[in-house]
C-alpha cells in the first residue's frame, strides 16, 4: 500500500519554538494530509528523554509559572534552524 501511493505524502521538518521561559525547544514537525481534501494534521514531537522533552515537561507541570510569577503572554516564535 505504501509503495502504491494510496496514502497522502508525509512531510516533515525540524522547527525551533522559542519560549520566553525555557528558551529554544527543537521539535520534529510532521504534516499528515488527507487525500482529496484540504485537511492537514500538524504534529509536533520531541525526542523522549531529551533536554527539549524536559523543557516541555516543566511547562506541563508548572503551567509556565516560575516562583517569581506567571509567564509573559503571547505566542511562541517558530523558526527553522
PDB file of N, CA, C and O in Angstrom:
ATOM      1  N   UNK A   1       0.817  -1.186   0.000  1.00  0.00           N
ATOM      2  CA  UNK A   1       0.000   0.000   0.000  1.00  0.00           C
ATOM      3  C   UNK A   1       0.872   1.266   0.000  1.00  0.00           C
ATOM      4  O   UNK A   1       0.571   2.232  -0.702  1.00  0.00           O
ATOM      5  N   UNK A   2       1.955   1.251   0.795  1.00  0.00           N
ATOM      6  CA  UNK A   2       2.806   2.426   0.850  1.00  0.00           C
ATOM      7  C   UNK A   2       3.460   2.702  -0.494  1.00  0.00           C
ATOM      8  O   UNK A   2       3.563   3.855  -0.913  1.00  0.00           O
ATOM      9  N   UNK A   3       3.902   1.650  -1.169  1.00  0.00           N
ATOM     10  CA  UNK A   3       4.551   1.817  -2.469  1.00  0.00           C
ATOM     11  C   UNK A   3       3.588   2.303  -3.534  1.00  0.00           C
ATOM     12  O   UNK A   3       4.007   2.957  -4.489  1.00  0.00           O
ATOM     13  N   UNK A   4       2.307   1.998  -3.392  1.00  0.00           N
ATOM     14  CA  UNK A   4       1.315   2.406  -4.385  1.00  0.00           C
ATOM     15  C   UNK A   4       0.922   3.871  -4.258  1.00  0.00           C
ATOM     16  O   UNK A   4       0.294   4.422  -5.162  1.00  0.00           O
ATOM     17  N   UNK A   5       1.277   4.497  -3.166  1.00  0.00           N
ATOM     18  CA  UNK A   5       0.945   5.913  -3.011  1.00  0.00           C
ATOM     19  C   UNK A   5      -0.509   6.171  -2.682  1.00  0.00           C
ATOM     20  O   UNK A   5      -1.015   7.258  -2.961  1.00  0.00           O
ATOM     21  N   UNK A   6      -1.195   5.201  -2.095  1.00  0.00           N
ATOM     22  CA  UNK A   6      -2.605   5.391  -1.765  1.00  0.00           C
ATOM     23  C   UNK A   6      -2.791   6.240  -0.508  1.00  0.00           C
ATOM     24  O   UNK A   6      -3.912   6.613  -0.162  1.00  0.00           O
ATOM     25  N   UNK A   7      -1.717   6.532   0.148  1.00  0.00           N
ATOM     26  CA  UNK A   7      -1.785   7.417   1.317  1.00  0.00           C
ATOM     27  C   UNK A   7      -1.221   8.772   0.927  1.00  0.00           C
ATOM     28  O   UNK A   7      -0.513   8.889  -0.074  1.00  0.00           O
ATOM     29  N   UNK A   8      -1.530   9.792   1.709  1.00  0.00           N
ATOM     30  CA  UNK A   8      -1.016  11.125   1.422  1.00  0.00           C
ATOM     31  C   UNK A   8       0.474  11.195   1.667  1.00  0.00           C
ATOM     32  O   UNK A   8       1.029  10.359   2.381  1.00  0.00           O
ATOM     33  N   UNK A   9       1.119  12.173   1.088  1.00  0.00           N
ATOM     34  CA  UNK A   9       2.561  12.320   1.289  1.00  0.00           C
ATOM     35  C   UNK A   9       2.875  12.692   2.736  1.00  0.00           C
ATOM     36  O   UNK A   9       2.093  13.374   3.399  1.00  0.00           O
ATOM     37  N   UNK A  10       4.006  12.243   3.205  1.00  0.00           N
ATOM     38  CA  UNK A  10       4.460  12.567   4.550  1.00  0.00           C
ATOM     39  C   UNK A  10       5.498  13.672   4.443  1.00  0.00           C
ATOM     40  O   UNK A  10       6.525  13.506   3.784  1.00  0.00           O
ATOM     41  N   UNK A  11       5.233  14.792   5.088  1.00  0.00           N
ATOM     42  CA  UNK A  11       6.137  15.925   5.059  1.00  0.00           C
ATOM     43  C   UNK A  11       6.630  16.157   6.485  1.00  0.00           C
ATOM     44  O   UNK A  11       5.837  16.226   7.424  1.00  0.00           O
ATOM     45  N   UNK A  12       7.936  16.275   6.635  1.00  0.00           N
ATOM     46  CA  UNK A  12       8.468  16.533   7.969  1.00  0.00           C
ATOM     47  C   UNK A  12       9.550  17.598   7.902  1.00  0.00           C
ATOM     48  O   UNK A  12      10.168  17.824   6.861  1.00  0.00           O
ATOM     49  N   UNK A  13       9.759  18.237   9.031  1.00  0.00           N
ATOM     50  CA  UNK A  13      10.788  19.270   9.143  1.00  0.00           C
ATOM     51  C   UNK A  13      11.156  19.386  10.611  1.00  0.00           C
ATOM     52  O   UNK A  13      10.501  18.800  11.473  1.00  0.00           O
ATOM     53  N   UNK A  14      12.175  20.120  10.882  1.00  0.00           N
ATOM     54  CA  UNK A  14      12.572  20.399  12.255  1.00  0.00           C
ATOM     55  C   UNK A  14      12.281  21.874  12.493  1.00  0.00           C
ATOM     56  O   UNK A  14      12.668  22.729  11.696  1.00  0.00           O
ATOM     57  N   UNK A  15      11.596  22.164  13.597  1.00  0.00           N
ATOM     58  CA  UNK A  15      11.231  23.536  13.937  1.00  0.00           C
ATOM     59  C   UNK A  15      11.794  23.875  15.315  1.00  0.00           C
ATOM     60  O   UNK A  15      11.954  23.003  16.170  1.00  0.00           O
ATOM     61  N   UNK A  16      12.085  25.142  15.508  1.00  0.00           N
ATOM     62  CA  UNK A  16      12.520  25.623  16.805  1.00  0.00           C
ATOM     63  C   UNK A  16      11.463  26.572  17.341  1.00  0.00           C
ATOM     64  O   UNK A  16      11.123  27.569  16.705  1.00  0.00           O
ATOM     65  N   UNK A  17      10.949  26.248  18.523  1.00  0.00           N
ATOM     66  CA  UNK A  17       9.987  27.104  19.207  1.00  0.00           C
ATOM     67  C   UNK A  17      10.765  27.870  20.268  1.00  0.00           C
ATOM     68  O   UNK A  17      11.491  27.272  21.062  1.00  0.00           O
ATOM     69  N   UNK A  18      10.619  29.181  20.284  1.00  0.00           N
ATOM     70  CA  UNK A  18      11.298  29.997  21.285  1.00  0.00           C
ATOM     71  C   UNK A  18      10.272  30.372  22.348  1.00  0.00           C
ATOM     72  O   UNK A  18       9.344  31.139  22.091  1.00  0.00           O
ATOM     73  N   UNK A  19      10.456  29.815  23.557  1.00  0.00           N
ATOM     74  CA  UNK A  19       9.542  30.099  24.658  1.00  0.00           C
ATOM     75  C   UNK A  19      10.214  31.097  25.594  1.00  0.00           C
ATOM     76  O   UNK A  19      11.413  30.987  25.848  1.00  0.00           O
ATOM     77  N   UNK A  20       9.461  32.075  26.113  1.00  0.00           N
ATOM     78  CA  UNK A  20      10.077  33.117  26.931  1.00  0.00           C
ATOM     79  C   UNK A  20      10.708  32.613  28.235  1.00  0.00           C
ATOM     80  O   UNK A  20      11.558  33.298  28.803  1.00  0.00           O
ATOM     81  N   UNK A  21      10.310  31.426  28.722  1.00  0.00           N
ATOM     82  CA  UNK A  21      10.870  30.946  29.988  1.00  0.00           C
ATOM     83  C   UNK A  21      11.857  29.807  29.833  1.00  0.00           C
ATOM     84  O   UNK A  21      12.813  29.723  30.603  1.00  0.00           O
ATOM     85  N   UNK A  22      11.658  28.936  28.872  1.00  0.00           N
ATOM     86  CA  UNK A  22      12.560  27.788  28.745  1.00  0.00           C
ATOM     87  C   UNK A  22      13.503  27.914  27.565  1.00  0.00           C
ATOM     88  O   UNK A  22      14.363  27.058  27.362  1.00  0.00           O
ATOM     89  N   UNK A  23      13.350  28.973  26.786  1.00  0.00           N
ATOM     90  CA  UNK A  23      14.242  29.177  25.639  1.00  0.00           C
ATOM     91  C   UNK A  23      13.825  28.352  24.440  1.00  0.00           C
ATOM     92  O   UNK A  23      12.640  28.111  24.211  1.00  0.00           O
ATOM     93  N   UNK A  24      14.817  27.922  23.678  1.00  0.00           N
ATOM     94  CA  UNK A  24      14.552  27.187  22.444  1.00  0.00           C
ATOM     95  C   UNK A  24      14.170  25.738  22.738  1.00  0.00           C
ATOM     96  O   UNK A  24      14.796  25.065  23.558  1.00  0.00           O
ATOM     97  N   UNK A  25      13.129  25.277  22.048  1.00  0.00           N
ATOM     98  CA  UNK A  25      12.707  23.879  22.099  1.00  0.00           C
ATOM     99  C   UNK A  25      12.687  23.397  20.652  1.00  0.00           C
ATOM    100  O   UNK A  25      11.919  23.903  19.835  1.00  0.00           O
ATOM    101  N   UNK A  26      13.529  22.422  20.341  1.00  0.00           N
ATOM    102  CA  UNK A  26      13.600  21.900  18.978  1.00  0.00           C
ATOM    103  C   UNK A  26      12.617  20.736  18.838  1.00  0.00           C
ATOM    104  O   UNK A  26      12.690  19.752  19.574  1.00  0.00           O
ATOM    105  N   UNK A  27      11.704  20.871  17.886  1.00  0.00           N
ATOM    106  CA  UNK A  27      10.644  19.893  17.676  1.00  0.00           C
ATOM    107  C   UNK A  27      10.729  19.314  16.271  1.00  0.00           C
ATOM    108  O   UNK A  27      11.142  19.992  15.330  1.00  0.00           O
ATOM    109  N   UNK A  28      10.336  18.062  16.145  1.00  0.00           N
ATOM    110  CA  UNK A  28      10.101  17.483  14.828  1.00  0.00           C
ATOM    111  C   UNK A  28       8.674  17.839  14.456  1.00  0.00           C
ATOM    112  O   UNK A  28       7.760  17.668  15.263  1.00  0.00           O
ATOM    113  N   UNK A  29       8.477  18.326  13.256  1.00  0.00           N
ATOM    114  CA  UNK A  29       7.163  18.742  12.787  1.00  0.00           C
ATOM    115  C   UNK A  29       6.772  17.838  11.624  1.00  0.00           C
ATOM    116  O   UNK A  29       7.441  17.817  10.591  1.00  0.00           O
ATOM    117  N   UNK A  30       5.688  17.094  11.797  1.00  0.00           N
ATOM    118  CA  UNK A  30       5.184  16.210  10.746  1.00  0.00           C
ATOM    119  C   UNK A  30       3.825  16.709  10.292  1.00  0.00           C
ATOM    120  O   UNK A  30       2.970  17.025  11.118  1.00  0.00           O
ATOM    121  N   UNK A  31       3.620  16.780   8.984  1.00  0.00           N
ATOM    122  CA  UNK A  31       2.351  17.215   8.422  1.00  0.00           C
ATOM    123  C   UNK A  31       1.733  16.017   7.703  1.00  0.00           C
ATOM    124  O   UNK A  31       2.295  15.492   6.742  1.00  0.00           O
ATOM    125  N   UNK A  32       0.576  15.600   8.188  1.00  0.00           N
ATOM    126  CA  UNK A  32      -0.146  14.483   7.581  1.00  0.00           C
ATOM    127  C   UNK A  32      -1.345  15.060   6.840  1.00  0.00           C
ATOM    128  O   UNK A  32      -2.069  15.895   7.382  1.00  0.00           O
ATOM    129  N   UNK A  33      -1.556  14.623   5.618  1.00  0.00           N
ATOM    130  CA  UNK A  33      -2.650  15.148   4.809  1.00  0.00           C
ATOM    131  C   UNK A  33      -3.676  14.067   4.522  1.00  0.00           C
ATOM    132  O   UNK A  33      -3.360  12.877   4.497  1.00  0.00           O
ATOM    133  N   UNK A  34      -4.904  14.499   4.308  1.00  0.00           N
ATOM    134  CA  UNK A  34      -5.977  13.595   3.921  1.00  0.00           C
ATOM    135  C   UNK A  34      -6.139  13.739   2.414  1.00  0.00           C
ATOM    136  O   UNK A  34      -6.469  14.822   1.931  1.00  0.00           O
ATOM    137  N   UNK A  35      -5.909  12.653   1.659  1.00  0.00           N
ATOM    138  CA  UNK A  35      -6.016  12.743   0.198  1.00  0.00           C
ATOM    139  C   UNK A  35      -7.404  13.207  -0.239  1.00  0.00           C
ATOM    140  O   UNK A  35      -8.418  12.758   0.295  1.00  0.00           O
ATOM    141  N   UNK A  36      -7.431  14.101  -1.206  1.00  0.00           N
ATOM    142  CA  UNK A  36      -8.685  14.541  -1.793  1.00  0.00           C
ATOM    143  C   UNK A  36      -9.361  15.696  -1.076  1.00  0.00           C
ATOM    144  O   UNK A  36     -10.447  16.111  -1.480  1.00  0.00           O
ATOM    145  N   UNK A  37      -8.751  16.228  -0.021  1.00  0.00           N
ATOM    146  CA  UNK A  37      -9.343  17.381   0.643  1.00  0.00           C
ATOM    147  C   UNK A  37      -8.236  18.236   1.264  1.00  0.00           C
ATOM    148  O   UNK A  37      -7.055  17.894   1.190  1.00  0.00           O
ATOM    149  N   UNK A  38      -8.630  19.335   1.864  1.00  0.00           N
ATOM    150  CA  UNK A  38      -7.647  20.286   2.404  1.00  0.00           C
ATOM    151  C   UNK A  38      -7.317  20.061   3.875  1.00  0.00           C
ATOM    152  O   UNK A  38      -6.749  20.943   4.518  1.00  0.00           O
ATOM    153  N   UNK A  39      -7.660  18.908   4.411  1.00  0.00           N
ATOM    154  CA  UNK A  39      -7.402  18.655   5.828  1.00  0.00           C
ATOM    155  C   UNK A  39      -5.949  18.261   6.025  1.00  0.00           C
ATOM    156  O   UNK A  39      -5.421  17.394   5.329  1.00  0.00           O
ATOM    157  N   UNK A  40      -5.311  18.920   6.993  1.00  0.00           N
ATOM    158  CA  UNK A  40      -3.925  18.607   7.351  1.00  0.00           C
ATOM    159  C   UNK A  40      -3.827  18.501   8.867  1.00  0.00           C
ATOM    160  O   UNK A  40      -4.445  19.276   9.597  1.00  0.00           O
ATOM    161  N   UNK A  41      -3.059  17.552   9.322  1.00  0.00           N
ATOM    162  CA  UNK A  41      -2.802  17.390  10.745  1.00  0.00           C
ATOM    163  C   UNK A  41      -1.327  17.683  10.964  1.00  0.00           C
ATOM    164  O   UNK A  41      -0.463  17.020  10.390  1.00  0.00           O
ATOM    165  N   UNK A  42      -1.043  18.678  11.796  1.00  0.00           N
ATOM    166  CA  UNK A  42       0.333  19.062  12.087  1.00  0.00           C
ATOM    167  C   UNK A  42       0.668  18.533  13.478  1.00  0.00           C
ATOM    168  O   UNK A  42      -0.010  18.859  14.452  1.00  0.00           O
ATOM    169  N   UNK A  43       1.719  17.715  13.567  1.00  0.00           N
ATOM    170  CA  UNK A  43       2.098  17.073  14.822  1.00  0.00           C
ATOM    171  C   UNK A  43       3.522  17.497  15.183  1.00  0.00           C
ATOM    172  O   UNK A  43       4.455  17.321  14.399  1.00  0.00           O
ATOM    173  N   UNK A  44       3.667  18.057  16.381  1.00  0.00           N
ATOM    174  CA  UNK A  44       4.982  18.430  16.892  1.00  0.00           C
ATOM    175  C   UNK A  44       5.384  17.425  17.972  1.00  0.00           C
ATOM    176  O   UNK A  44       4.602  17.146  18.880  1.00  0.00           O
ATOM    177  N   UNK A  45       6.592  16.885  17.878  1.00  0.00           N
ATOM    178  CA  UNK A  45       7.095  15.946  18.875  1.00  0.00           C
ATOM    179  C   UNK A  45       8.541  16.297  19.209  1.00  0.00           C
ATOM    180  O   UNK A  45       9.231  16.972  18.445  1.00  0.00           O
ATOM    181  N   UNK A  46       8.979  15.820  20.371  1.00  0.00           N
ATOM    182  CA  UNK A  46      10.383  15.947  20.763  1.00  0.00           C
ATOM    183  C   UNK A  46      10.878  14.560  21.142  1.00  0.00           C
ATOM    184  O   UNK A  46      10.081  13.677  21.460  1.00  0.00           O
ATOM    185  N   UNK A  47      12.176  14.369  21.110  1.00  0.00           N
ATOM    186  CA  UNK A  47      12.760  13.077  21.456  1.00  0.00           C
ATOM    187  C   UNK A  47      12.580  12.800  22.941  1.00  0.00           C
ATOM    188  O   UNK A  47      12.853  13.658  23.780  1.00  0.00           O
ATOM    189  N   UNK A  48      12.121  11.602  23.258  1.00  0.00           N
ATOM    190  CA  UNK A  48      11.929  11.201  24.654  1.00  0.00           C
ATOM    191  C   UNK A  48      13.253  11.269  25.402  1.00  0.00           C
ATOM    192  O   UNK A  48      14.287  10.835  24.894  1.00  0.00           O
ATOM    193  N   UNK A  49      13.214  11.816  26.615  1.00  0.00           N
ATOM    194  CA  UNK A  49      14.403  11.894  27.441  1.00  0.00           C
ATOM    195  C   UNK A  49      15.370  13.011  27.076  1.00  0.00           C
ATOM    196  O   UNK A  49      16.419  13.149  27.705  1.00  0.00           O
ATOM    197  N   UNK A  50      15.034  13.804  26.074  1.00  0.00           N
ATOM    198  CA  UNK A  50      15.925  14.884  25.646  1.00  0.00           C
ATOM    199  C   UNK A  50      15.737  16.118  26.522  1.00  0.00           C
ATOM    200  O   UNK A  50      14.787  16.205  27.299  1.00  0.00           O
ATOM    201  N   UNK A  51      16.654  17.065  26.383  1.00  0.00           N
ATOM    202  CA  UNK A  51      16.531  18.339  27.090  1.00  0.00           C
ATOM    203  C   UNK A  51      15.250  19.057  26.658  1.00  0.00           C
ATOM    204  O   UNK A  51      14.617  19.739  27.464  1.00  0.00           O
ATOM    205  N   UNK A  52      14.870  18.904  25.386  1.00  0.00           N
ATOM    206  CA  UNK A  52      13.640  19.525  24.891  1.00  0.00           C
ATOM    207  C   UNK A  52      12.420  18.911  25.568  1.00  0.00           C
ATOM    208  O   UNK A  52      11.471  19.624  25.894  1.00  0.00           O
ATOM    209  N   UNK A  53      12.435  17.593  25.783  1.00  0.00           N
ATOM    210  CA  UNK A  53      11.333  16.921  26.484  1.00  0.00           C
ATOM    211  C   UNK A  53      11.241  17.417  27.921  1.00  0.00           C
ATOM    212  O   UNK A  53      10.144  17.599  28.448  1.00  0.00           O
ATOM    213  N   UNK A  54      12.393  17.637  28.559  1.00  0.00           N
ATOM    214  CA  UNK A  54      12.399  18.155  29.928  1.00  0.00           C
ATOM    215  C   UNK A  54      11.803  19.562  29.989  1.00  0.00           C
ATOM    216  O   UNK A  54      11.081  19.893  30.930  1.00  0.00           O
ATOM    217  N   UNK A  55      12.102  20.379  28.997  1.00  0.00           N
ATOM    218  CA  UNK A  55      11.539  21.727  28.956  1.00  0.00           C
ATOM    219  C   UNK A  55      10.024  21.677  28.827  1.00  0.00           C
ATOM    220  O   UNK A  55       9.319  22.409  29.520  1.00  0.00           O
ATOM    221  N   UNK A  56       9.521  20.823  27.951  1.00  0.00           N
ATOM    222  CA  UNK A  56       8.071  20.696  27.786  1.00  0.00           C
ATOM    223  C   UNK A  56       7.425  20.129  29.040  1.00  0.00           C
ATOM    224  O   UNK A  56       6.326  20.544  29.409  1.00  0.00           O
ATOM    225  N   UNK A  57       8.087  19.191  29.696  1.00  0.00           N
ATOM    226  CA  UNK A  57       7.563  18.624  30.937  1.00  0.00           C
ATOM    227  C   UNK A  57       7.489  19.706  32.022  1.00  0.00           C
ATOM    228  O   UNK A  57       6.518  19.758  32.776  1.00  0.00           O
ATOM    229  N   UNK A  58       8.501  20.561  32.103  1.00  0.00           N
ATOM    230  CA  UNK A  58       8.466  21.675  33.051  1.00  0.00           C
ATOM    231  C   UNK A  58       7.246  22.558  32.793  1.00  0.00           C
ATOM    232  O   UNK A  58       6.529  22.923  33.725  1.00  0.00           O
ATOM    233  N   UNK A  59       7.016  22.898  31.529  1.00  0.00           N
ATOM    234  CA  UNK A  59       5.874  23.752  31.193  1.00  0.00           C
ATOM    235  C   UNK A  59       4.549  23.058  31.492  1.00  0.00           C
ATOM    236  O   UNK A  59       3.597  23.700  31.934  1.00  0.00           O
ATOM    237  N   UNK A  60       4.486  21.746  31.251  1.00  0.00           N
ATOM    238  CA  UNK A  60       3.253  20.998  31.523  1.00  0.00           C
ATOM    239  C   UNK A  60       2.955  20.982  33.018  1.00  0.00           C
ATOM    240  O   UNK A  60       1.820  21.218  33.433  1.00  0.00           O
ATOM    241  N   UNK A  61       3.969  20.707  33.819  1.00  0.00           N
ATOM    242  CA  UNK A  61       3.784  20.573  35.261  1.00  0.00           C
ATOM    243  C   UNK A  61       3.489  21.918  35.919  1.00  0.00           C
ATOM    244  O   UNK A  61       2.620  22.008  36.786  1.00  0.00           O
ATOM    245  N   UNK A  62       4.204  22.955  35.514  1.00  0.00           N
ATOM    246  CA  UNK A  62       4.079  24.255  36.182  1.00  0.00           C
ATOM    247  C   UNK A  62       3.077  25.182  35.518  1.00  0.00           C
ATOM    248  O   UNK A  62       2.710  26.206  36.095  1.00  0.00           O
ATOM    249  N   UNK A  63       2.633  24.849  34.327  1.00  0.00           N
ATOM    250  CA  UNK A  63       1.771  25.770  33.601  1.00  0.00           C
ATOM    251  C   UNK A  63       2.526  27.016  33.167  1.00  0.00           C
ATOM    252  O   UNK A  63       1.921  28.045  32.866  1.00  0.00           O
ATOM    253  N   UNK A  64       3.860  26.916  33.135  1.00  0.00           N
ATOM    254  CA  UNK A  64       4.683  28.042  32.727  1.00  0.00           C
ATOM    255  C   UNK A  64       4.895  29.067  33.828  1.00  0.00           C
ATOM    256  O   UNK A  64       5.348  30.181  33.563  1.00  0.00           O
ATOM    257  N   UNK A  65       4.566  28.694  35.077  1.00  0.00           N
ATOM    258  CA  UNK A  65       4.692  29.640  36.185  1.00  0.00           C
ATOM    259  C   UNK A  65       5.947  29.334  36.985  1.00  0.00           C
ATOM    260  O   UNK A  65       6.092  28.246  37.543  1.00  0.00           O
ATOM    261  N   UNK A  66       6.854  30.306  37.035  1.00  0.00           N
ATOM    262  CA  UNK A  66       8.036  30.223  37.895  1.00  0.00           C
ATOM    263  C   UNK A  66       7.670  30.773  39.268  1.00  0.00           C
ATOM    264  O   UNK A  66       6.603  31.364  39.430  1.00  0.00           O
ATOM    265  N   UNK A  67       8.516  30.592  40.230  1.00  0.00           N
ATOM    266  CA  UNK A  67       8.278  31.107  41.576  1.00  0.00           C
ATOM    267  C   UNK A  67       8.145  32.623  41.588  1.00  0.00           C
ATOM    268  O   UNK A  67       7.517  33.185  42.484  1.00  0.00           O
ATOM    269  N   UNK A  68       8.735  33.290  40.594  1.00  0.00           N
ATOM    270  CA  UNK A  68       8.687  34.756  40.556  1.00  0.00           C
ATOM    271  C   UNK A  68       7.491  35.302  39.785  1.00  0.00           C
ATOM    272  O   UNK A  68       7.410  36.511  39.569  1.00  0.00           O
ATOM    273  N   UNK A  69       6.552  34.438  39.361  1.00  0.00           N
ATOM    274  CA  UNK A  69       5.337  34.924  38.704  1.00  0.00           C
ATOM    275  C   UNK A  69       5.028  34.177  37.431  1.00  0.00           C
ATOM    276  O   UNK A  69       5.787  33.301  37.018  1.00  0.00           O
ATOM    277  N   UNK A  70       3.897  34.523  36.795  1.00  0.00           N
ATOM    278  CA  UNK A  70       3.455  33.824  35.583  1.00  0.00           C
ATOM    279  C   UNK A  70       4.295  34.165  34.362  1.00  0.00           C
ATOM    280  O   UNK A  70       5.015  35.163  34.330  1.00  0.00           O
ATOM    281  N   UNK A  71       4.178  33.310  33.368  1.00  0.00           N
ATOM    282  CA  UNK A  71       4.875  33.528  32.114  1.00  0.00           C
ATOM    283  C   UNK A  71       4.279  34.716  31.381  1.00  0.00           C
ATOM    284  O   UNK A  71       3.076  34.957  31.488  1.00  0.00           O
ATOM    285  N   UNK A  72       5.075  35.456  30.647  1.00  0.00           N
ATOM    286  CA  UNK A  72       4.527  36.538  29.824  1.00  0.00           C
ATOM    287  C   UNK A  72       3.553  35.983  28.809  1.00  0.00           C
ATOM    288  O   UNK A  72       3.729  34.862  28.333  1.00  0.00           O
ATOM    289  N   UNK A  73       2.531  36.746  28.470  1.00  0.00           N
ATOM    290  CA  UNK A  73       1.570  36.290  27.488  1.00  0.00           C
ATOM    291  C   UNK A  73       2.107  36.479  26.079  1.00  0.00           C
ATOM    292  O   UNK A  73       3.050  37.238  25.855  1.00  0.00           O
ATOM    293  N   UNK A  74       1.498  35.784  25.141  1.00  0.00           N
ATOM    294  CA  UNK A  74       1.887  35.910  23.737  1.00  0.00           C
ATOM    295  C   UNK A  74       2.327  34.584  23.181  1.00  0.00           C
ATOM    296  O   UNK A  74       2.733  33.695  23.930  1.00  0.00           O
ATOM    297  N   UNK A  75       2.250  34.437  21.863  1.00  0.00           N
ATOM    298  CA  UNK A  75       2.619  33.169  21.235  1.00  0.00           C
ATOM    299  C   UNK A  75       4.117  32.954  21.195  1.00  0.00           C
ATOM    300  O   UNK A  75       4.895  33.905  21.271  1.00  0.00           O
ATOM    301  N   UNK A  76       4.517  31.698  21.074  1.00  0.00           N
ATOM    302  CA  UNK A  76       5.919  31.392  20.850  1.00  0.00           C
ATOM    303  C   UNK A  76       6.317  31.756  19.423  1.00  0.00           C
ATOM    304  O   UNK A  76       5.453  32.004  18.582  1.00  0.00           O
ATOM    305  N   UNK A  77       7.578  31.789  19.153  1.00  0.00           N
ATOM    306  CA  UNK A  77       8.064  32.125  17.818  1.00  0.00           C
ATOM    307  C   UNK A  77       8.622  30.880  17.176  1.00  0.00           C
ATOM    308  O   UNK A  77       9.354  30.126  17.817  1.00  0.00           O
ATOM    309  N   UNK A  78       8.288  30.650  15.916  1.00  0.00           N
ATOM    310  CA  UNK A  78       8.764  29.486  15.194  1.00  0.00           C
ATOM    311  C   UNK A  78       9.858  29.906  14.229  1.00  0.00           C
ATOM    312  O   UNK A  78       9.787  30.968  13.609  1.00  0.00           O
ATOM    313  N   UNK A  79      10.863  29.067  14.111  1.00  0.00           N
ATOM    314  CA  UNK A  79      11.909  29.305  13.123  1.00  0.00           C
ATOM    315  C   UNK A  79      12.426  27.962  12.668  1.00  0.00           C
ATOM    316  O   UNK A  79      12.206  26.951  13.335  1.00  0.00           O
ATOM    317  N   UNK A  80      13.103  27.938  11.551  1.00  0.00           N
ATOM    318  CA  UNK A  80      13.698  26.714  11.038  1.00  0.00           C
ATOM    319  C   UNK A  80      15.194  26.848  11.161  1.00  0.00           C
ATOM    320  O   UNK A  80      15.788  27.767  10.597  1.00  0.00           O
ATOM    321  N   UNK A  81      15.826  25.917  11.911  1.00  0.00           N
ATOM    322  CA  UNK A  81      17.285  26.033  12.092  1.00  0.00           C
ATOM    323  C   UNK A  81      18.033  25.828  10.807  1.00  0.00           C
ATOM    324  O   UNK A  81      19.262  25.893  10.791  1.00  0.00           O
TER     325      UNK A  81
END
